[in-house]
Amino acid sequence: MKLIRHITPASDAAPGCVATIGNFDGLHQGHRAVITHVEQQAAARGLPATVISFEPLPIEFFRSPPPPRIYALRDKLRLLQSLGVTQFACLRFDQQLASMEAEDFVQDILLAGLKVRYLVVGDDFRFGKGRRGDYHLLQQMGAAHGMEVVDTPTLLHTDERVSSTRIRLALSTAELELATTLLGQPYRISGRVRHGDKRGRTIGFPTLNLRVPQHVALRKGVYAVRVMGLGETAVYGVANVGVRPTVHGMENRLEAHLFEFNQQVYGKHICVEPVAFLRDEMKFSSFDDLKTQIARDAEQARAIFSLSPPSTLAGEGLGMGG
């Protein structure tokens, strides 16, 4: 998948593209239906299937603090590539873009820059300074410049619209099954394994560490997790998502203690899937209390995955660096 970060006028020889535009925070079932439609139209025309979005999201630019985020940019890229998107135009949303008139956005970005021939949007899509741009403006300008514009029907689940708002709510309450249904696949957080504080190994529970967005939508707490990217099969474990109040942490992290795993994996790109919520994040008065609770969490996670108790000879979790 080609990543486009800067839009410049396309050459006369450029073929153009079939595109859709939006926030695509959740890349949920509704988004997937739109992208499938784009890919079908792109294949019929022999043009690249293109998704246009923004970083940061417009609502993150205008609102402080920003609303919870479903996926970081790295996860959005991972998912778009898995869906077969040819191009991802990721526009930097700053004051200049926020102040751009709607007509200039259509002319400079969609027509002159990307040469969009067929555009798919939601009928409630708004853009441009003061959110003046809408579906009707896109249709009007598109008709005059050879860009066909179509809207998409709303996708419903249990008589409610499938939306990023519903998914944020489901994640914030750890309703993982509902989130999976709305997303169309299990919710996963990806990233590269980084060095931690090395405290976990001192209490017998070394951890694998990922940085997560500060305003991630997923409820802070402890989860039974499945980890992909460490071998041919998934590795199971227990993970804390949050700021680690016991050690006065400040940044959001995902710290996972994996079962029967003793490899060094710093720098490796992995995906972590929260499978079941176990408890909220807690502040403990001592490391002994923390160690006791982690042992209980690990036992509960093992039961969820139908795993046998740990072997004292397995060296469980050694070498992960947390």
C-alpha positions in Angstrom: 0.0 0.0 0.0 1.3 3.4 -1.0 1.2 6.1 1.8 0.7 9.7 0.6 1.4 12.4 3.1 1.7 15.5 0.8 -0.7 16.4 -2.0 0.7 18.2 -5.0 -0.9 18.8 -8.4 -1.0 15.6 -10.4 0.5 15.4 -13.9 -1.8 15.3 -16.9 -0.7 11.7 -17.5 -1.8 10.6 -14.0 -4.8 8.2 -14.3 -6.6 9.3 -11.2 -8.2 7.1 -8.6 -11.4 5.8 -7.0 -11.6 7.1 -3.4 -13.5 7.5 -0.2 -12.8 10.1 2.5 -13.5 10.2 6.2 -12.0 9.7 9.7 -12.0 5.9 9.6 -11.1 5.7 13.2 -12.6 2.3 13.8 -12.4 0.8 10.3 -15.6 -1.0 11.4 -18.2 -3.0 9.4 -19.7 0.2 7.9 -16.2 1.4 6.8 -15.4 -2.0 5.4 -18.5 -2.0 3.3 -17.5 1.4 1.9 -13.9 0.2 1.1 -15.2 -2.9 -0.6 -17.4 -0.7 -2.8 -14.4 1.5 -3.6 -12.2 -1.5 -4.5 -14.9 -2.9 -6.8 -15.3 0.4 -8.6 -11.5 0.8 -8.8 -11.1 -2.7 -10.3 -13.8 -2.0 -12.9 -12.0 1.2 -13.9 -8.4 0.0 -13.6 -7.6 2.7 -11.1 -6.1 2.6 -7.6 -8.4 2.2 -4.6 -7.7 5.1 -2.3 -8.7 6.0 1.2 -8.3 9.7 2.3 -8.2 10.5 5.9 -6.5 12.9 8.4 -3.9 12.8 11.1 -4.7 14.0 13.7 -8.4 13.5 13.3 -10.2 16.8 13.0 -12.1 16.3 16.3 -8.7 15.8 18.0 -7.5 19.1 16.5 -10.5 21.1 17.7 -11.2 19.4 21.1 -9.0 19.3 24.2 -8.7 16.8 25.7 -9.4 14.8 22.5 -12.0 12.0 22.6 -10.8 8.4 23.1 -9.2 6.9 20.0 -10.0 3.4 18.8 -6.9 2.9 16.7 -3.5 4.6 16.5 -2.2 5.5 13.1 0.0 2.4 13.0 -3.1 0.2 13.5 -5.0 2.1 10.8 -2.2 1.5 8.3 -2.1 -2.2 9.3 -5.8 -2.7 8.8 -6.1 -0.7 5.5 -3.3 -2.8 4.1 -5.0 -6.0 5.1 -8.2 -4.8 3.4 -6.3 -4.5 0.1 -6.3 -0.7 -0.2 -3.9 0.5 -2.9 -3.3 4.1 -1.6 -3.7 5.8 1.7 -3.7 9.6 1.5 -3.1 10.7 5.1 -3.5 14.5 5.3 -2.0 16.4 8.1 -4.9 18.2 9.8 -3.5 21.6 11.0 -4.7 25.2 11.0 -4.0 25.6 7.3 -6.2 22.6 6.4 -8.8 23.6 9.0 -9.0 27.1 7.4 -9.3 25.8 3.8 -12.5 26.7 2.1 -14.6 23.7 1.0 -14.4 24.6 -2.7 -10.6 24.8 -2.5 -10.4 21.5 -0.7 -12.4 19.8 -3.6 -10.4 21.6 -6.3 -6.9 21.4 -4.8 -7.0 18.0 -3.0 -9.6 15.9 -4.7 -9.5 17.1 -8.3 -6.0 18.6 -9.0 -4.1 16.5 -6.4 -5.5 13.1 -6.4 -7.6 13.3 -9.6 -10.5 11.5 -8.0 -12.8 10.0 -10.7 -15.3 8.3 -8.4 -15.8 9.3 -4.8 -17.8 7.5 -2.1 -18.8 9.4 1.0 -21.4 9.3 3.8 -24.4 11.6 3.1 -23.6 13.4 6.4 -20.0 14.1 5.5 -18.9 17.7 6.2 -15.6 19.4 5.4 -13.9 22.7 4.8 -13.8 25.9 6.8 -16.8 26.1 9.1 -17.9 22.6 7.9 -19.6 24.3 4.9 -18.8 21.5 2.5 -21.3 18.7 2.1 -22.4 15.9 -0.2 -24.3 18.3 -2.4 -21.3 20.5 -2.9 -19.2 17.4 -3.8 -21.9 16.4 -6.3 -22.1 19.8 -7.9 -18.4 20.3 -8.3 -17.9 16.7 -9.3 -20.4 16.9 -12.1 -18.5 19.9 -13.5 -15.1 18.2 -13.4 -15.7 14.5 -14.2 -15.8 13.2 -10.6 -18.8 10.9 -9.9 -20.0 11.2 -6.3 -22.1 8.6 -4.5 -23.2 8.2 -0.9 -23.5 5.1 1.1 -26.3 3.6 3.1 -26.1 3.4 6.9 -25.2 0.0 8.3 -27.3 -1.1 11.2 -26.7 -3.6 14.1 -29.6 -4.3 16.4 -31.5 -1.4 14.8 -28.7 1.0 15.7 -26.1 2.6 13.4 -22.7 0.9 13.3 -20.4 3.8 14.3 -17.1 4.6 15.9 -19.0 6.2 18.8 -20.6 2.9 19.6 -17.3 1.1 19.4 -15.6 3.6 21.7 -18.4 3.0 24.2 -18.1 -0.8 23.9 -14.3 -0.6 24.4 -14.6 1.9 27.3 -16.8 -0.6 29.1 -14.8 -3.7 28.0 -17.7 -5.1 26.0 -15.2 -6.9 23.8 -17.7 -9.2 22.0 -19.8 -6.2 20.9 -16.7 -4.4 19.8 -15.7 -7.4 17.7 -19.1 -7.6 16.1 -19.2 -3.9 15.2 -15.6 -3.9 14.0 -15.9 -7.1 12.0 -12.9 -8.6 13.6 -11.3 -8.8 17.1 -9.9 -5.5 18.5 -6.1 -5.6 18.5 -3.4 -3.1 19.5 -0.1 -3.4 17.6 3.3 -2.0 18.1 7.0 -2.7 18.6 8.2 -4.3 21.8 10.2 -1.8 23.8 12.3 -1.8 26.9 10.3 -1.4 30.1 11.4 -0.5 33.6 12.5 -4.1 34.3 10.4 -4.1 37.5 8.3 -7.1 36.5 11.2 -9.5 36.5 12.0 -8.6 40.1 8.7 -10.0 41.3 8.8 -13.1 39.0 6.5 -11.7 36.3 8.6 -10.2 33.4 6.6 -8.3 30.9 6.5 -7.4 27.2 5.9 -3.7 26.8 4.1 -1.6 24.2 3.3 2.1 24.1 -0.3 2.8 23.5 -2.1 6.1 22.7 -2.7 8.3 25.7 -6.4 8.6 25.0 -7.0 5.0 23.9 -10.6 4.0 24.0 -10.0 0.6 25.6 -10.9 0.5 29.3 -7.8 0.7 31.6 -7.4 -2.6 33.4 -6.2 -6.2 33.2 -7.0 -8.6 30.4 -6.5 -12.1 29.3 -4.7 -11.6 26.0 -3.7 -13.4 22.8 -0.5 -12.2 21.2 0.3 -12.6 17.5 3.7 -12.0 15.8 6.0 -14.0 18.1 5.8 -17.3 16.1 3.6 -19.4 13.9 0.9 -19.6 16.6 -0.5 -17.2 19.1 1.0 -16.8 22.6 -1.3 -16.4 25.6 -0.9 -14.2 28.6 -2.3 -11.6 30.9 -1.8 -7.8 30.3 -2.3 -4.5 32.1 -3.4 -1.5 30.0 -2.9 1.8 31.8 -0.5 4.1 33.6 0.7 1.7 36.3 -0.3 3.7 39.4 1.6 1.4 41.8 4.9 2.7 40.3 3.5 6.2 39.7 3.5 5.8 36.0 2.6 8.7 33.7 2.3 7.3 30.2 -0.2 4.7 28.9 1.4 1.3 28.3 0.4 -2.2 27.6 2.4 -4.6 29.7 1.9 -8.3 29.0 3.1 -11.3 31.0 3.2 -14.2 28.6 2.8 -17.9 29.5 5.6 -20.4 28.6 7.6 -17.8 26.7 11.2 -17.0 27.3 12.6 -15.2 24.2 14.1 -11.8 23.7 11.8 -9.9 21.3 12.8 -6.2 21.7 11.9 -4.4 18.5 9.6 -7.1 17.2 6.2 -5.9 15.8 3.3 -7.7 17.5 -0.5 -7.5 17.8 -2.1 -7.9 21.2 -5.8 -9.0 21.3 -7.6 -8.4 24.6 -9.9 -11.5 24.9 -11.5 -11.0 28.3 -11.6 -8.2 30.9 -10.4 -9.4 34.3 -10.4 -6.3 36.5 -9.8 -2.5 36.6 -6.3 -1.1 37.0 -5.4 -0.8 40.7 -2.8 0.9 42.9 -1.2 -1.5 45.4 0.4 -0.6 48.7 3.4 -2.9 48.1 5.0 -5.0 45.4 4.1 -8.2 47.4 0.4 -7.3 47.1 1.0 -6.6 43.4 2.7 -9.9 42.9 -0.1 -11.8 44.6 -2.7 -10.1 42.4 -0.8 -10.8 39.2 -0.6 -14.5 40.2 -4.4 -14.5 40.6 -4.8 -12.7 37.3 -2.6 -15.2 35.5 -4.5 -18.1 37.0 -7.8 -16.6 35.8 -6.4 -16.0 32.3 -5.1 -19.5 32.1 -8.6 -20.8 33.0 -10.2 -18.7 30.3 -7.8 -20.2 27.7 -8.1 -23.7 29.2 -4.3 -23.8 29.9 -2.7 -26.1 32.5 -0.9 -24.5 35.5 2.6 -23.3 34.9 5.5 -25.7 35.2 8.2 -24.7 37.6 10.8 -25.9 35.0 9.3 -23.8 32.1 11.1 -20.5 33.0 7.8 -18.8 32.3 8.2 -15.4 30.8 12.0 -15.1 31.3 13.9 -12.8 28.9 11.0 -10.5 27.9 12.6 -7.6 29.7 9.7 -6.0 31.6 
